[in-house]
Amino acid sequence: MKRPACFSTTIDLSLAEKLKTDLQEQGFALSTPPYTIFSAVKKGVSCTLYESGKLTVQGKEMQPFIEFYLEPEILHELKFSHPAATADLTPHIGMDEAGKGDYFGPLCIAALYADSEGIQKLIEWGVRDSKRFEDETILKLAKKIRQSFMYTVIRLFPAKYNELYAKFRNLNRLLGWAHAAALSDVSQKSGCKKAILDQFADQSVVNNQMQIKKIEIDLEQRVRGEEDIVVAGASILARAAFLDGMQELSEAHGAKLPKGASSIVKKTALTLVAKHGADILPKIAKIHFKTTKEILE
């Protein structure tokens, strides 16, 4: 299994002083960048503890550092060296979305079902939250997942997205509707009645849509839900669908559409409006973003 280049986890801040002292004794040089409690570096390993409790480790020698010190002394679990030991192997559906913060491109919602054998397979493949991977890796992993698992991806290109947004008048309600639809579809395919969602809003948003659709499933909504490997797999499917959608739109309109909502995105939109007129925006962009107003003004 290929391990990620950076390992991140969250620790109880009451352990910060012990961690700091231990690292000093191990020869780490310490500093205090903004928003951190400390950052520690020595040859082959760097370790940063943030004020939030998030801990990141990277470097060529991070594996022995994590396996022989961090896991036994600080974490007291084997999330890095033996992820299968801490994974939830109960068959379940995982759900996540991609594209909601991007001005251009589709909104993509994915639901993925995996049984215990499938979860082991995802672990072996090194599946993690899609934000940890480069686009090329996401596309390759998504292809493997699609070939081996039951899943549903709902991809709302801008024309349909804008139509639905006008109806729901709220992104979270639109997401709740789409997640409920994807969940219902995968549940019917697999017969599974247990699901985990990477929580994006108040739990009532999705629960209300499930009641409307008469979906009876044990749904757990988690903050940082992508720490569950099936949710992480769903995040990869959603992100891959978004990347493919961006490519399709770029080819259709003869311009490379950038991700996100940066000044580069605004500049690209201005160029396209100058060339094709304002009518092009509903075809390529989520027009309720404030970027639209800025462009048209």
N, C-alpha and C positions, 0 to 999 in steps of 0.2 A: 504494500500500500504506500503510495506516495504521500508524504506528510507535507502539511502547509509550511510555507517559508516563514510564517510568523504565527506563534501560538498566543492566543489571548484568552483570559478567563477573568473572573471576578473574585476577590478575596475579602474577607472581613478585615476592616481597617485596624482592628485591635491587634492584628498580626504584623502591622507595618514596621514596628520597632524591631521585632525579632528578625524579620526579613532583612531590614537594613543592616542590623548588626552582623548577621550571618554573612551577608554579601561582602561587607568590609573585611571580615575575617578570611573570606575566600579570595581576597585580592582585587575586588572590584573597585574602580574609581567612581565616586558618587558626585552628582551634580543635581541642581534643582531647576529644571526648565519650567516655564509657565504651566500652570494647571496640573503639575505633578507634585507628589510627595517627595519622590526622588527618581533619578535615572542612574542606573549602574552599568558600567562597561568594563569588560576585560577582553583579552584576545579571544575572538570566536563567539562571544556572547554579549548581548545587551539586554537589559531588563529595565522596564519602566513601570512604576506604580503611579497611577493617576489619582487625583483627589476623589474621584467617583468610586474608587476601589478596583477599577479595571487594571489588570496587570498584563503587559505584553512582553514576550520573549522572542528574540530572533538571533540569527547568527549561525555559522557553520557548526558550532559546538553546542547548540541549544539542546539537542536530544539527550546527551548524558546529563546535562545540568538539570533538565526537567525530570528525567527518570530517576536519578540518584539523589537529588536534593529537593526540588520543588514539590514533586508529588508526595513523597513520604513525609516531608517535614512541614509543608505549608498547606497543600491542597487536600491531603488525605484521601485522594481518589485518583484513578488512573485514566483521566480524560484524554491524555495525550498518548501514552505508551500502549494502553489497551482500551481504546474507545468502546469496544464491544462489551467491556465489563460494566460500563456505566450507561450504555444505551438502553432505551426502552424497546424491548423486543416484542411487545404486544402488537399484534396486527392493528394498524390504524391508518387513517388518511391524514396527510399533511397539506396545508394550504398557505400560499403566499402570493404576492403580486409584484409587478414591476412596471415602471413607466409613469407612475402617478406624479412624480416630481419633474418630469421631462416635458418641456413645452412642445417639442415635436414628437411625433410617433404615437404608437398605440398604447392603450392601457391593457396590461395582460394579467390574467388571474389564472393560477394553476392549482389543481388538486391532484394529489398523488397517493395511490394506495400501495402499501407494502406489508407483507406478512413477515414473520420472524426471519425466514430464509432471505427474503428480499432486503430486509434491514441489514442483515449481515453482508449482503452483496454491496449495498450502498457504502457500508463501512470500508469494505475491501477496496472499493473504487476511490476512497478518499474524499467522499462527498462532504462538503461544508457549505455554509451560507454563501450564496453567490457573490456577495460583496468581497469575498476573499480571493476571487479568481479573476484572471484576465479573460477578455471576451473569447479568445480562441479556445481556452480550456472549457469555458461554459458551454460553448457550442458542441464540443466533443462529448462532454459528459451528458448533455441533454440528449444527444443522439443515442447514447447507450441506454439511458433511462427510458426513452420512448420505445426502444426495441424490446425491453424486458418487463415493463410494468404497466398496470392499468392507470390511466391518468385522463384528465380533462383540462384543456387550456382554452380559456375564453379570451380572444384577442379583439379588442374594440379599437378599430382604426379611427382616426379623428372624425371622419364624417358621421359615423355611428355614435362615437363617444359624445360628440357635441349635441347630437339629437337626444341622447339619453340624459346628458347633464341638464339640458333645458327642461326635461321632465322631472328629474329628481331635485334639481337646484341645490345639490350638496354632494361633494365628492364622496364623503363617507357613506351616505345612503346608497349612492351608485355602487360603491365597492361592496356594501353589504348585500345588495341584490345579486351582484355577479358572483361573490363567494358562495352564497346560498345555492345559486344555480349550478356552479361547478361541483359543490359538495354533493348535491342531490344526484347529479349524473354519475359521479364516481361511486357513490354509495349503492346505486342501483346496479352498476356493473359488477361490483365486488361483493355486495351483500354486507359490507362492513358498516357498523353502527357506532364507531368510535373515531373521533377526529380531533386534530390539534391545529389551531389557527394562530399565525403570528399576529397578535392583536394590534390593530391600527386605530381603534376608536373605542368608545364605551361599548361594553358587551351587548347592550340592548340593540345596537344597530344591526348586528347580524342576527341576533335572536329574533327580532321582530320579523325579519325577512324569512326566517325559517318557519315561524308560525304561519305567515301568509301562505307559504308554499307547502305547509303541512309536512315538514321534514322532521322526523323523530330520530335524532341522532345525539349521542353523548358528545357534545362539542366543548372542548377546553380552549379558551382563548388566553394565550400567554404573551406577556411582554418578553421580547427576545425569544420568541417561539422558534426561530431558526436554529436554536441550539439543539432542538430535536432533529434527528437526521432525516426523517421523512419530510418535515417542513423544509429543511435545507434542500432536499431533492426537488421539492415543489418550487422553491425559490430559483433554482437553476432552470427548470422548465419555463417559468415565467420570464426570466431574464433572457433566455435564448429566444423565446417568442418575440420579445421586444426588439432584440438585436436584428432578428430576421425581418421584422416589420419595418424597422428603420431603413434597412437595406432596400426593401421593396419600394418604399416611398421615395428614397433618394434616387433610385433608378427611374421611377415613374416621372419624376419632376426635374430630372437632369441636374441635381445639386446634392452635394454631400450634406446631409442634415446632421448637425452636431447634437450630442446628448446634453441633458441638463437644462438649465435656464439662465445661462451666463450671458455676458456681453457679446460673445461670439455667436450665440444663438440669436440674439436680437439683431446683430449685423446681418446674419444669413437671411433672417425673415425680411428685413428691410430690402435686401437685394432682390428677393423673390417677389415681393410686393411691387417693387419698382418695375420689374420685368413682366409680371403676369397680372397685376392688379390685386386689390385686397381680397377678391373672391377666392384666392388660392389658400388663404389661411385656414378656413374651416376644413379643407381637404388634407392639410398636413400638420395642423397644430391644435392644441387644446385652447380654444379661444377665450375661456373664462379667466385664463392667467392674466395678470396685470401687464404682462409683456405685450399683449394684443393692443391694449389702450396706448401704451408707450409708442408702439410702432405706428399706429394710425394717427396719432397726434403729430 
